[in-house]
Amino acid sequence: MKTKTKRKKHSSAFKAKVGMEAMLGIKTVAQIAREYAVHPVQVSQWKTVIRERLPELFESGGQTGEDSQKLVADLHQKIGELTVDLDYLKKKSRQLGL
């Protein structure tokens, strides 16, 4: 009968360190996996995540600022609509004696 082993939970800093080491290519994935006691497939996955998300670091900050401003404007509009609805319902409930 096999006993279940607990899964290891690695910190994001650890994943970044191992993934960057794999990106540099100084050591093979197998060597890195042995050194840090993780599966080689896991090292490759972390390397892929870094490669895919690296361009996001260099995106302009202005674009996200515009997105957040639009989100804030949309939320203010929704708050206004809900306030109007609430006022209407309060008025009607008073008229009906509820």
ZIPE-V334660 format. One record per residue. RES is the residue in one letter. SS is DSSP state (@ for helix, = for strand, . for the rest). OMEGA is omega as a letter, one per 40 degrees, with the letter a starting at -180 (* if undefined). Layout:
res = <RES,RES>
ss = <SS,SS>
omega = <OMEGA,OMEGA>
//
This chain:
res = <M,K,T,K,T,K,R,K,K,H,S,S,A,F,K,A,K,V,G,M,E,A,M,L,G,I,K,T,V,A,Q,I,A,R,E,Y,A,V,H,P,V,Q,V,S,Q,W,K,T,V,I,R,E,R,L,P,E,L,F,E,S,G,G,Q,T,G,E,D,S,Q,K,L,V,A,D,L,H,Q,K,I,G,E,L,T,V,D,L,D,Y,L,K,K,K,S,R,Q,L,G,L>
ss = <.,.,.,.,.,.,.,.,.,.,.,@,@,@,@,@,@,@,@,@,@,@,@,@,.,.,.,.,@,@,@,@,@,@,@,@,.,.,.,@,@,@,@,@,@,@,@,@,@,@,@,@,@,@,@,@,@,@,.,.,@,@,@,@,@,@,@,@,@,@,@,@,@,@,@,@,@,@,@,@,@,@,@,@,@,@,@,@,@,@,@,@,@,@,@,@,.,.>
omega = <a,i,a,i,i,i,i,i,a,i,i,i,i,i,i,a,a,i,i,i,i,i,a,i,i,i,i,i,i,i,i,i,i,a,a,i,i,a,i,i,i,i,i,i,i,i,i,i,i,a,a,a,a,i,i,a,a,i,a,a,a,a,i,i,i,i,a,i,i,i,i,i,i,i,i,i,i,i,i,i,a,i,i,i,a,i,i,a,i,a,a,i,i,a,a,i,a,*>
//
